[in-house]
Amino acid sequence: MTPVVALAVFVVAFFFIATEKADKVKVVLIAAGVMTVLGLTPGAEVFFSEHEGIDWNVIFLLLGMMIIVGIIKQTGIFDFLAIWAAKKSKGRPYRLMVMLMVITAVASPFLDNVTTIMLVAPVTVVVCNRLRFPAQPYLIAEVLASNIGGAATLIGDPPNIIIGSRAGLSFNDFLIHMAPIVVITFIAFVLLTRVLFRKALRNESEHIDEVMALQERRAITDPGLLARCLAVLALVVAGFALHSVLHVDPSIVALVGAGVMILVTRADVDDVMGEVEWPTLVFFGGLFVMVSGLVHTGVIENIGEWAVETVGNDYVTAATGLLFGSAVLGAFFDNIPYTATMAPIVEGLVEGAPDPGTGQALWWAFALGADFSGNGTAVAASANVVALGIAARTGHPISFWQFTRYGIVVTVLSTLMAWAYVMLRYFG
């Protein structure tokens, strides 16, 4: 009975989040409280369990990067980049969108999605304000591009880190097997945006002349501060890229980087803390507790085991089920805890595979489905939630359904392309 109750609480909470009938932070806190009172979560273990609790790596990664971005913002670099992008696009909406998407997609495989969005989104808001463009379509396109681009490497998307650890897959393994379909999917996505956002891309800016007259170098208010910030940021990025070698979690890298940046810039701590998106962090905490209820009561595991029993020894069907099933379930349950829960089940499937090649195909199908599911809904991936928080804070709010209606289309496209890729490369 408890799995039914846990699922009911989750569905009701998701309904209120999706319809925006109540503030999403209040919804997840109330739902998390109800699950805890009813004994559906692992109790105090929700703060300590790696698989059934709050993912503190995500929370502290977000906190560290919010502090870093808050300090960097003081240098004027975001205004500099915004003016540069506006000039290069010459006020043409589609050209600007493609530029921002390419920057995001290229950065995402080497930074994690959340970090990329936290760096690119403020630039996007500034450039859209300069050109009097609505920022929402550009922010949505960037998040979708980030979730696609991040799938290319081990460190680009949190689900990949989980899968790589469980399956013993290296950075190069992901690059060889995931990057080709990611590049193809991204190109298709860039072409699709011309249709998806056609209403927002109709008119060129009437304010391009005044933007072209601006001197972007004047936007840098403190070159010395910028140099120190970029030096620390470079070390943080290097730490992200080498975390599997250094055996230091990205969250620790981000927190240490934030502390170092505060020291070397002598930033006012109160001002820096004011830049942190506290509602976003609280939302993630509540969401993780909600998902822990589904994990603890066996809802997600039962779904996974049912899928395993259904496919039996038909590994083509197994790969198809993993890909499409992950794309659907990951969109509703947040793809990070979903991946952590499903990884042991996939490992069991792989152990029964007739040969290593088939087993590898199952892992790649699972990875593609989990990664691309991040575009499914507004709460399917950490980057989505962060982007919506930045949008609301800067006066360009994006509703749950405004994001999701685009995300569903992109998820369907990318999942179908991923399925064709897996079938041709591993079962053709």
Residue pairs with C-beta under 8 A, 6 or more apart in sequence:
2 38
2 39
2 40
2 297
3 297
3 298
3 299
3 302
5 38
5 40
5 297
6 35
6 40
6 293
6 294
6 296
6 297
6 299
7 294
7 299
9 31
9 34
9 35
9 38
9 40
9 290
9 293
10 31
10 290
10 291
10 293
10 294
12 31
13 27
13 28
13 30
13 31
13 290
14 332
15 21
16 22
16 24
16 27
17 24
17 27
17 28
17 379
17 400
18 377
18 400
18 401
18 404
19 400
20 399
20 400
24 283
24 400
25 279
25 282
25 283
25 286
27 286
28 282
28 283
28 285
28 286
28 287
28 289
28 290
29 282
29 286
31 286
31 290
32 41
32 285
32 286
32 289
32 290
32 293
35 41
35 289
35 290
35 292
35 293
36 43
36 46
36 289
40 293
40 296
40 297
41 52
41 289
41 292
41 293
41 296
42 49
42 52
42 53
42 292
42 296
45 52
45 53
46 52
46 53
46 54
46 288
46 289
46 292
47 53
47 54
49 292
50 340
51 295
51 340
51 341
52 292
52 295
52 296
53 288
53 289
53 292
54 285
54 288
54 289
54 292
55 288
55 336
55 337
55 340
56 251
57 249
57 250
57 251
58 114
58 158
58 251
58 284
58 288
58 336
58 382
59 251
59 281
59 284
59 285
60 251
60 252
60 254
60 255
61 112
61 114
61 115
61 250
61 251
61 254
62 114
62 277
62 280
62 281
62 284
62 382
62 386
63 254
63 255
63 258
63 276
63 281
64 251
64 253
64 254
64 255
64 256
64 257
64 258
65 114
65 115
65 118
65 254
65 258
66 118
66 275
66 276
66 277
67 258
67 261
67 262
67 272
67 273
67 275
67 276
68 229
68 232
68 233
68 236
68 254
68 257
68 258
68 261
69 118
69 119
69 122
69 275
70 271
70 272
70 274
70 275
70 276
71 229
71 261
71 262
71 265
71 267
71 272
71 275
72 78
72 119
72 226
72 229
72 233
73 122
73 275
74 221
74 222
74 225
74 265
74 267
75 220
75 221
75 222
75 225
75 226
75 229
76 219
76 220
76 221
76 222
76 226
77 219
77 220
77 226
77 229
78 122
78 123
78 126
79 126
79 216
79 219
80 216
80 217
80 219
80 220
81 123
81 126
81 127
82 123
82 124
82 126
82 127
82 130
83 127
83 130
83 211
83 214
83 216
83 219
84 216
85 96
85 99
85 100
85 123
85 127
86 96
86 127
86 130
86 131
86 205
86 208
86 211
87 211
87 212
87 214
87 216
88 95
88 99
89 95
89 96
89 99
90 208
90 212
91 131
91 204
91 205
91 207
91 208
91 211
92 204
93 133
93 200
93 201
93 202
93 203
93 204
93 205
94 193
94 194
94 201
96 127
96 131
96 133
96 138
97 137
97 138
97 141
97 193
97 197
97 201
98 190
98 193
100 120
100 123
100 124
100 138
100 141
100 142
101 141
101 142
101 145
101 189
101 190
101 193
102 145
102 190
103 120
104 116
104 117
104 120
104 142
104 145
104 146
104 149
105 145
105 146
105 148
105 149
105 186
106 149
107 116
107 119
107 120
107 149
108 116
108 145
108 146
108 147
108 148
108 149
108 150
108 152
108 156
108 157
109 149
109 150
109 152
109 153
109 155
109 156
109 179
109 182
110 153
110 155
110 156
110 237
110 240
110 241
111 119
111 156
111 237
111 240
112 150
112 155
112 156
112 157
112 158
112 240
112 250
113 146
113 147
113 150
113 156
113 157
113 158
113 374
113 381
113 382
113 383
114 382
114 383
114 386
115 240
115 254
116 146
116 150
116 383
117 142
117 143
117 146
117 383
117 386
117 387
117 390
118 386
118 390
120 142
120 146
121 139
121 142
121 386
121 387
121 390
121 391
122 390
122 394
124 135
124 138
124 139
124 142
125 135
125 139
125 390
125 391
125 394
125 396
127 133
128 134
128 135
128 138
128 396
129 135
130 207
130 211
131 205
131 207
131 208
131 211
132 205
132 206
132 207
133 200
133 205
134 200
134 396
135 391
135 394
135 396
136 200
136 391
136 396
136 397
136 398
136 402
137 197
137 200
137 201
139 387
139 390
139 391
139 396
139 398
140 197
140 387
140 398
140 402
140 403
140 406
140 407
141 193
141 197
142 387
143 375
143 381
143 383
143 384
143 387
143 403
144 189
144 375
144 406
144 407
144 410
145 186
145 189
146 383
147 157
147 371
147 372
147 374
147 375
147 381
147 383
147 384
148 182
148 185
148 186
148 189
148 372
148 375
148 410
148 414
149 156
149 182
149 186
150 156
150 157
150 160
150 371
150 383
151 157
151 160
151 178
151 182
151 367
151 368
151 371
151 372
152 174
152 175
152 178
152 179
152 182
152 183
153 160
153 171
153 174
153 175
153 178
153 179
154 160
154 161
154 164
154 169
154 170
154 171
154 173
154 174
154 244
155 161
155 171
155 240
155 241
155 243
155 244
155 250
157 371
157 374
157 381
158 335
158 336
158 339
158 382
159 330
159 335
159 336
159 338
159 339
159 367
159 370
159 371
159 374
160 174
160 178
160 367
160 371
162 336
162 339
162 340
162 343
163 169
163 339
163 343
163 363
163 366
163 367
163 370
164 170
164 171
164 173
164 174
164 244
166 343
166 344
166 346
166 347
167 343
167 347
167 350
167 363
169 363
171 244
174 367
177 360
177 364
178 364
178 367
178 368
178 371
180 421
181 368
181 417
181 418
181 421
184 417
184 421
185 372
185 413
185 414
185 417
185 418
188 413
188 417
189 410
189 413
189 414
192 409
192 410
192 413
194 201
196 406
196 409
196 410
197 406
205 211
220 226
225 265
228 261
228 264
228 265
229 261
229 265
231 264
232 257
232 260
232 261
232 264
233 257
233 261
235 257
235 260
236 253
236 254
236 257
239 246
239 248
239 250
239 253
239 256
239 257
240 250
240 253
243 249
243 250
243 253
261 267
262 269
262 272
277 386
277 389
277 390
277 393
279 389
280 385
280 386
280 389
283 385
283 389
284 382
284 385
287 334
287 379
288 334
288 337
291 333
291 334
291 337
291 338
292 337
294 300
294 333
295 301
295 337
295 341
300 329
300 333
300 338
300 341
300 342
301 341
301 345
303 329
304 341
304 342
304 345
305 345
307 321
307 322
307 325
307 345
308 318
308 345
308 348
308 349
310 317
310 321
311 317
311 318
311 321
313 352
315 353
315 354
315 358
315 361
315 362
315 427
316 423
316 427
318 349
318 362
319 361
319 362
319 365
319 422
319 423
319 426
319 427
320 365
320 419
320 423
322 346
322 349
322 362
322 365
322 366
322 369
323 365
323 366
323 368
323 369
323 415
323 418
323 419
323 422
324 369
324 415
324 419
325 369
326 335
326 338
326 339
326 342
326 366
326 369
326 370
326 373
327 369
327 372
327 373
327 376
327 411
327 415
328 373
328 376
329 338
329 373
330 338
330 339
330 369
330 370
330 373
330 374
330 376
330 380
331 373
331 374
331 375
331 376
331 377
331 380
331 407
331 411
332 376
332 377
332 380
334 379
334 380
334 381
334 382
335 370
335 371
335 373
335 374
335 380
335 381
336 381
336 382
338 370
338 373
339 366
339 370
342 366
342 370
343 366
346 362
346 363
346 366
349 359
349 362
350 359
350 360
350 362
350 363
351 359
353 359
353 362
357 426
358 426
360 426
361 422
361 425
361 426
361 427
364 422
364 426
365 418
365 419
365 422
368 415
368 418
368 421
368 422
369 415
369 418
372 411
372 414
372 415
372 418
373 380
373 381
373 411
374 380
374 381
374 383
374 384
375 381
375 384
375 407
375 410
375 411
375 414
376 404
376 407
376 408
376 411
377 384
377 400
377 403
377 404
377 407
377 408
378 384
378 385
378 388
378 398
378 400
378 403
378 404
378 407
379 385
379 400
380 407
384 403
384 407
387 398
388 397
388 398
388 403
391 397
391 398
392 398
